[in-house]
């Protein structure tokens, strides 16, 4: 809340490089209430918050005015967006057209385990086809099982772990 003459935070309003203020307030990063009957603030203006180490800039995304109620003074409510915040990844919607004719072993989608299953089948096939004694093949399979059983490996492999261990049994 921005109340004339009070509170602990200092902010400025800035437009086209020109600052107005300082204003003492209780500042929160996503919404600011400015308790003034008249104030020159519009969407796109900047709110500059002074912190102990730097200035933080916020863009005014929305300005709403309230004429107040019985005990609530007239005020502006600003919705803010922090300028230096990391942008959230945009989710893009893609339409894919897939035509399948007489095929098996089809994989569609993200975050599945079929690739891991194929890779382990190839590793096991390579072990089986190696020109070494049966004891060495068994030792290689046991070491692979031990590797997959380690907690860090299990966490990294995730949902594919049961499939990989199933292939080893």
C-alpha positions as CSV (number, residue, x, y, z in Angstrom):
1,X,0.0,0.0,0.0
2,X,1.2,3.5,-0.7
3,X,0.1,5.9,2.0
4,X,1.4,9.5,2.1
5,X,4.0,9.9,4.8
6,X,4.2,6.3,6.0
7,X,5.6,2.8,5.9
8,X,9.0,1.3,5.3
9,X,9.6,0.8,1.5
10,X,10.5,3.5,-1.0
11,X,9.3,3.5,-4.6
12,X,9.3,5.9,-7.5
13,X,6.9,6.1,-10.5
14,X,8.7,6.5,-13.8
15,X,7.5,7.3,-17.3
16,X,9.8,8.0,-20.2
17,X,12.8,8.3,-17.9
18,X,11.1,10.9,-15.6
19,X,10.7,10.0,-12.0
20,X,8.0,11.0,-9.6
21,X,8.3,10.5,-5.9
22,X,9.8,9.2,-3.7
23,X,6.8,7.5,-2.1
24,X,7.0,5.6,1.2
25,X,4.9,2.4,1.2
26,X,4.5,-1.2,2.0
27,X,5.5,-2.7,-1.3
28,X,4.6,-6.1,-2.6
29,X,5.9,-7.3,-5.9
30,X,2.7,-8.1,-7.8
31,X,0.2,-5.5,-6.6
32,X,0.4,-2.0,-5.2
33,X,-2.3,0.1,-3.7
34,X,-1.7,3.9,-4.0
35,X,-3.9,5.8,-1.6
36,X,-4.3,9.1,-3.4
37,X,-7.4,10.7,-4.9
38,X,-5.4,11.9,-7.9
39,X,-2.3,10.3,-9.3
40,X,-0.8,10.3,-12.8
41,X,-0.2,6.6,-13.5
42,X,-1.0,4.5,-16.6
43,X,-0.3,1.0,-17.9
44,X,3.3,0.8,-19.1
45,X,4.7,3.1,-16.4
46,X,7.5,1.8,-14.2
47,X,7.5,1.3,-10.5
48,X,11.1,1.5,-9.2
49,X,11.6,-0.1,-5.8
50,X,14.7,0.7,-3.8
51,X,16.2,-2.3,-2.2
52,X,19.4,-2.3,0.0
53,X,21.6,-3.4,-2.9
54,X,19.9,-2.1,-6.1
55,X,16.8,-0.7,-7.8
56,X,14.2,-3.2,-9.0
57,X,11.9,-2.2,-11.9
58,X,8.3,-3.3,-12.4
59,X,6.0,-2.6,-15.3
60,X,2.5,-1.5,-14.5
61,X,0.3,-4.0,-16.3
62,X,-3.1,-2.7,-15.1
63,X,-4.4,0.4,-13.3
64,X,-7.7,0.3,-11.5
65,X,-9.2,3.2,-9.6
66,X,-11.6,3.0,-6.6
67,X,-13.4,6.0,-5.2
68,X,-13.3,4.2,-1.8
69,X,-15.9,3.1,0.6
70,X,-16.9,4.5,4.0
71,X,-13.6,4.0,5.8
72,X,-11.4,3.1,2.7
73,X,-9.8,6.1,1.1
74,X,-9.9,6.6,-2.7
75,X,-7.0,4.6,-4.3
76,X,-5.4,3.2,-7.3
77,X,-4.6,-0.5,-7.5
78,X,-1.7,-1.4,-9.8
79,X,-1.0,-4.9,-11.1
80,X,2.8,-5.2,-11.6
81,X,5.2,-7.5,-13.5
82,X,8.9,-7.6,-12.5
83,X,11.1,-6.6,-15.4
84,X,14.0,-8.8,-14.5
85,X,12.0,-11.9,-13.8
86,X,12.9,-14.9,-15.9
87,X,10.3,-15.3,-18.6
88,X,8.2,-18.4,-18.3
89,X,8.5,-20.9,-21.2
90,X,5.8,-20.4,-23.7
91,X,3.7,-23.4,-24.3
92,X,3.2,-23.8,-28.0
93,X,0.4,-25.8,-29.4
94,X,1.4,-27.9,-32.4
95,X,-1.0,-29.9,-34.6
96,X,0.6,-33.1,-36.0
97,X,-1.0,-35.2,-38.6
98,X,0.1,-38.8,-38.4
99,X,-0.8,-41.5,-41.0
100,X,0.2,-45.0,-40.1
101,X,-0.3,-48.0,-42.4
102,X,0.4,-51.6,-41.3
103,X,3.0,-50.8,-38.7
104,X,3.8,-52.0,-35.1
105,X,5.9,-50.6,-32.4
106,X,4.7,-47.1,-32.8
107,X,5.7,-44.4,-30.4
108,X,3.8,-41.1,-30.1
109,X,4.2,-38.5,-27.4
110,X,6.8,-37.0,-25.1
111,X,8.3,-38.2,-21.9
112,X,7.9,-41.9,-22.5
113,X,10.2,-44.8,-21.9
114,X,10.2,-46.7,-25.2
115,X,13.6,-45.2,-26.2
116,X,15.2,-46.5,-23.0
117,X,13.7,-49.9,-23.5
118,X,15.1,-50.1,-27.0
119,X,18.5,-49.0,-25.8
120,X,18.6,-51.7,-23.1
121,X,17.5,-54.3,-25.5
122,X,20.4,-53.3,-27.8
123,X,22.9,-53.5,-24.9
124,X,21.6,-56.9,-23.8
125,X,21.7,-58.2,-27.4
126,X,25.3,-57.0,-27.7
127,X,26.3,-58.8,-24.4
128,X,24.6,-62.0,-25.6
129,X,26.2,-61.9,-29.1
130,X,29.7,-61.2,-27.7
131,X,32.3,-63.9,-28.3
132,X,33.1,-64.4,-24.6
133,X,32.5,-67.2,-22.1
134,X,29.0,-67.4,-20.5
135,X,30.4,-66.4,-17.1
136,X,31.5,-63.1,-18.5
137,X,28.1,-62.4,-20.1
138,X,26.5,-63.2,-16.7
139,X,28.9,-60.9,-14.9
140,X,28.1,-58.1,-17.4
141,X,24.4,-58.5,-16.9
142,X,24.9,-58.5,-13.1
143,X,27.0,-55.3,-13.2
144,X,24.3,-53.7,-15.3
145,X,21.7,-54.7,-12.8
146,X,23.8,-53.4,-9.9
147,X,24.3,-50.1,-11.8
148,X,20.6,-49.7,-12.3
149,X,19.9,-50.5,-8.7
150,X,22.0,-47.6,-7.4
151,X,19.7,-44.8,-5.9
152,X,21.2,-42.0,-8.0
153,X,20.8,-44.0,-11.3
154,X,17.3,-45.0,-10.2
155,X,16.4,-41.3,-9.7
156,X,17.9,-40.4,-13.1
157,X,16.2,-43.2,-15.0
158,X,12.9,-42.6,-13.3
159,X,9.8,-44.3,-14.8
160,X,11.9,-46.3,-17.1
161,X,13.6,-48.2,-14.3
162,X,11.1,-51.1,-14.0
163,X,11.3,-51.7,-17.7
164,X,15.1,-51.8,-17.7
165,X,15.2,-54.1,-14.7
166,X,12.5,-56.3,-16.2
167,X,14.7,-56.8,-19.3
168,X,17.5,-58.0,-17.1
169,X,15.5,-60.7,-15.4
